[in-house]
Amino acid sequence: MPPVSPVRLAAYSAAFFAYIGVYTTYWSAWLAEVGLSAATIGLCISAGAWLRVVLNPAIAHLADRRRQRRRPMLLLLGLGLTLYGLLLWGPREVWFVAPLSVLATLSASAILPLGEAVTLAVVYARKLDYGRLRLWGSLAFIAAGILTGEAVGRFGLPAVPVMVLGMVALALLAVACLPDVRPEPVARRPGEARRLLSHPAFIACIAGASLIQASHAVLYGFATIDWRKAGIADAAIGWLWAEGVLAEVLLFAFSNRVVAWAGIPNLLLLAATAGVVRWGLLGLATSLPVVLLSQPLHALTFGATHLAGMHFIQRACPAHLAATAQSIYSAFAGGIVVGFTALGSGLLYQQAGSAAYLAMAAVALAGGVAGLLLRRLWSGGPLT
């Protein structure tokens, strides 16, 4: 592998997750401002998740076969930039906004498996700390969320698509600066990918991580809406999102030690336990003190789950199938399982409000069961 500057990887992580920070914190609120109901917003999130199930693995598998990473990332971000531009300047009608929102989100998020494959390949080749590269993405998420909260407080929700468009443009520039890292050519064995993806330990890890990540559906889809209803100011909402990600940054700063100490299956168990507590608290009350108390648990519900999934794929899967494995993880963690929970969360939130979080606690608990199975099925080494 040619020398690769960690600064470029950190810059890519920061740019991409700045986009995620704007999108996660305020995009659903902008959709509601345009006129979409809670159920329709949930349907948009669900539709994007289901499309990722089909498109992300297909894109990643093609990238693996052609040994490409950067070029498809540039094409996808260019498409996302175009679609978000149409949303910014196009009509504010549900029939126009809903489908374009799904497609724009899909095109931008489809680069994630490819970017993670590049980052983890460099991390393990140069013995770097993945968490310390990834934490720049988390810090950028915080900064983007705070900046968007300030912009919304001053200019209103119409500022949101402008911010999103700017962040996608930054991500495109950062990917253009990445080196074109490619896996070494290898002789492929027939059925190798199928055997890997059907291995019980792979299924257990993907299922556990996907369920715990999917339990964030109500938070990602409706937290900003819910907090605004509770009377929390827009600027404060930006800081509340930042609080959770700051806790995540602390975890990432010591990630190698944490992974070595706990082990990958136990990280999933910790994340599931934190999810039951976090969603239980938010399901019972949405007051500012409760939100302040629950947000630091994001370090475990998201951060520990993400570390477990990424390190499992790098240790258990061959390098020439890394993007494929990443895309399967993304398809389930951000696709099939999220598709069901996002669709259900929209309906639940519309009927029950913040009590919808209690259903997410049950989803996190199911993820913990999968973590227990992984502990029994995997010894810690390669699966093929």
Secondary structure, 3 states (H helix, E strand, C coil): CCCCCHHHHHHHHHHHHHHHHHHHHHHHHHHHHHCCCHHHHHHHHHHHHHHHHHHHHHHHHHHHHHCCCHHHHHHHHHHHHHHHHHHHHCCCCHHHHHHHHHHHHHHHHCCHHHHHHHHHHHHHHHCCCHHHHHHHHHHHHHHHHHHHHHHHHHHCCCHHHHHHHHHHHHHHHHHHCCCCCCCCCCCCCCCHHHHHHCCHHHHHHHHHHHHHHHCCHHHHHHHHHHHHHCCCCHHHHHHHHHHHHHHHHHHHHCHHHHHHHHCHHHHHHHHHHHHHHHHHHHHHCCCHHHHHHHHHHHHHHHHHHHHHHHHHHHHHCCHHHHHHHHHHHHHHHHHHHHHHHHHHHHHHHHHHHHHHHHHHHHHHHHHHHHHHHHHHHCCCCCCC
